Amino acid sequence: MSLRGVRVDMRGQLVRLPDVALRGGDALALTGPSGAGKSTALAAIAGLTPIASGRIDVCGLALSAETADAWRARIAMVPQGPHFPDVPLGDWLDIAKSGRDPWPALRKAGADGIVTRLPEGLETRLGETGGGVSGGEARRLLLARAILTGSDLILADEPTADLDRETAERIIEALCDRNVEGCTVIVATHDPDLAVAMGRQVALTA
């Protein structure tokens, strides 16, 4: 995957994203101040934000409206804020409806204890804002969902933001473990520990 000369329209302002080339199994941290375009870069890589100029290549093809759906099928997103539709937690975790056992993914994300404490376990309906779990617990559930997909690429937007150090370290460990297994991982982060753990950093400037 590569970004070359990419500019995106961010609230009416064209923002240049850094040129980046990644191979399968790489790990990258996008760093920089708030407003520099880290989240926008993740959205562009996922084909969710149209680019004004430049080119994003994935699997040897230019990312476009024609190729975006196939590309997104290989991606797992870990957004900043959780959204839990009115469905059982087990269904929400298995977003691809694969029928896979969610417990190995929950354990990798350190989220198995969260589910066992819920009144109805995997049948619990958390509601849109995740009532019944804390912010840190919601992030671990988001990561477990990403792991469960078995996707080739995880895009994680500030996955350790506003978490206590112990919880943040568990999320960093889970992302690193997934990377060791061959998954490409790209994070947008202010967390220096997470950035260092990714092994490669690219700084965006406001």
C-alpha positions in Angstrom: 0.0 0.0 0.0 1.2 3.5 -0.8 0.2 7.1 -0.6 1.7 9.5 -3.1 1.0 13.2 -3.3 -2.3 12.8 -1.5 -4.3 15.9 -0.6 -7.7 15.7 1.1 -10.3 18.3 1.8 -10.5 18.8 5.5 -13.3 21.2 6.4 -12.7 23.3 3.3 -8.9 23.2 3.6 -6.7 21.0 1.4 -4.4 19.0 3.6 -1.3 17.2 2.3 -0.8 13.7 3.7 2.7 12.3 3.8 4.0 9.9 1.2 4.1 6.5 2.7 4.8 3.0 1.4 3.9 -0.1 3.5 4.2 -3.8 2.9 2.0 -6.5 4.3 2.8 -7.1 8.0 4.2 -3.6 8.6 3.2 -1.4 11.6 3.0 2.4 11.4 2.1 5.2 13.8 0.7 8.5 12.4 1.6 11.1 14.9 1.2 14.9 15.2 -1.0 17.5 16.8 -4.7 17.5 16.9 -6.1 18.8 13.6 -3.0 17.7 11.6 -5.1 15.1 9.7 -4.3 11.8 11.4 -8.0 10.7 11.4 -8.5 12.0 7.9 -5.5 9.9 6.8 -7.0 6.8 8.2 -10.3 7.5 6.5 -8.5 8.1 3.2 -6.6 4.8 3.5 -9.9 3.1 4.1 -11.5 4.7 1.1 -14.0 6.5 3.2 -12.8 10.0 2.4 -12.3 11.1 -1.3 -9.0 12.5 -2.1 -8.6 15.8 -4.0 -5.3 14.9 -5.6 -2.6 12.3 -5.6 -2.9 8.5 -5.5 -3.5 5.7 -3.0 -2.4 2.3 -4.3 -3.6 -0.9 -2.6 -2.7 -4.4 -3.7 -1.3 -3.0 -7.0 -4.4 -1.0 -7.9 -5.4 2.6 -7.4 -8.0 3.0 -4.6 -11.1 4.3 -6.3 -14.9 4.0 -6.2 -14.5 0.8 -8.2 -12.0 -0.9 -5.9 -12.9 0.6 -2.5 -15.5 -2.1 -1.5 -13.1 -5.0 -2.1 -10.4 -3.1 -0.2 -12.6 -2.3 2.8 -13.5 -6.0 3.0 -9.9 -6.6 4.1 -9.9 -3.8 6.7 -10.9 -3.7 10.4 -11.6 -0.2 11.8 -11.1 0.7 15.5 -12.7 4.2 15.7 -12.3 6.7 18.5 -15.9 6.4 19.7 -17.9 3.2 20.0 -21.3 2.7 18.5 -23.4 -0.2 19.7 -26.6 -0.8 17.7 -29.5 -2.5 19.4 -28.3 -6.0 18.8 -26.7 -8.7 21.1 -23.1 -8.0 21.8 -22.1 -11.3 20.1 -23.7 -10.2 16.9 -21.9 -6.8 17.1 -18.6 -8.4 17.6 -19.0 -10.7 14.6 -19.6 -7.9 12.2 -18.7 -10.1 9.2 -21.3 -12.8 10.4 -18.5 -15.4 10.1 -19.9 -17.6 12.9 -16.4 -17.6 14.5 -16.1 -18.2 18.3 -15.5 -14.6 19.7 -13.8 -15.7 22.9 -10.2 -16.1 21.5 -10.4 -12.5 20.1 -11.9 -11.3 23.4 -9.1 -12.8 25.3 -6.4 -11.3 23.0 -7.9 -7.9 23.5 -8.2 -8.4 27.3 -12.0 -8.1 27.0 -13.2 -11.5 28.0 -13.7 -10.5 31.6 -15.8 -7.5 30.5 -18.3 -9.8 28.8 -18.4 -12.3 31.6 -19.4 -9.5 34.0 -22.2 -8.3 31.8 -25.7 -9.5 33.0 -26.4 -11.5 29.8 -22.9 -12.1 28.5 -22.8 -12.1 24.7 -26.6 -11.6 24.6 -26.3 -8.2 26.3 -27.5 -5.2 24.4 -25.4 -2.2 25.4 -27.3 0.5 23.6 -25.9 3.1 21.3 -23.5 4.7 23.8 -22.3 1.5 25.4 -24.2 1.7 28.6 -22.8 -0.7 31.2 -19.2 -0.5 30.0 -16.5 2.1 30.6 -14.6 4.0 27.9 -11.6 1.7 28.3 -13.8 -1.4 28.2 -15.5 -0.2 25.0 -12.1 0.3 23.3 -11.1 -3.2 24.2 -14.4 -4.5 22.8 -13.7 -2.5 19.6 -10.3 -4.1 19.3 -11.7 -7.6 19.9 -14.2 -7.0 17.1 -11.3 -6.0 14.8 -9.3 -9.1 15.8 -12.3 -11.4 15.2 -12.6 -10.3 11.6 -9.1 -11.7 10.8 -8.6 -8.7 8.6 -5.3 -8.1 6.7 -5.2 -4.5 8.0 -6.3 -2.8 11.3 -6.8 1.0 11.3 -7.0 2.3 14.8 -7.8 5.9 15.7 -6.4 6.9 19.1 -7.0 3.4 20.5 -5.3 4.3 23.9 -6.6 7.9 24.3 -7.9 8.8 27.8 -7.1 5.4 29.2 -5.3 4.5 32.3 -1.8 3.1 31.7 -2.6 -0.5 32.5 -5.5 -0.6 30.0 -3.5 1.3 27.4 -0.7 -1.3 27.7 -3.1 -4.1 27.2 -4.4 -2.5 24.0 -0.8 -1.9 22.8 0.1 -5.5 23.5 -2.9 -6.8 21.6 -2.2 -4.6 18.6 1.5 -5.8 18.6 0.4 -9.4 18.9 -1.9 -9.1 15.9 1.0 -7.5 14.0 3.3 -10.3 14.8 0.7 -12.7 13.4 1.1 -10.9 10.1 -1.6 -8.2 10.2 -0.7 -4.7 9.0 -1.4 -2.2 11.7 -1.8 1.6 11.3 -2.6 3.8 14.2 -3.3 7.5 14.6 -2.0 8.4 18.1 -0.7 11.0 20.5 0.6 8.2 22.8 4.4 8.0 22.6 4.4 4.4 24.0 2.0 3.2 21.3 4.0 5.1 18.6 7.3 3.5 19.7 5.6 0.0 19.8 4.6 0.3 16.1 8.3 0.6 15.2 7.8 3.2 12.5 6.4 6.7 12.8 5.3 9.3 10.4 4.6 12.8 11.7 1.8 14.9 10.3 2.0 18.7 10.7 -1.0 21.0 11.1 
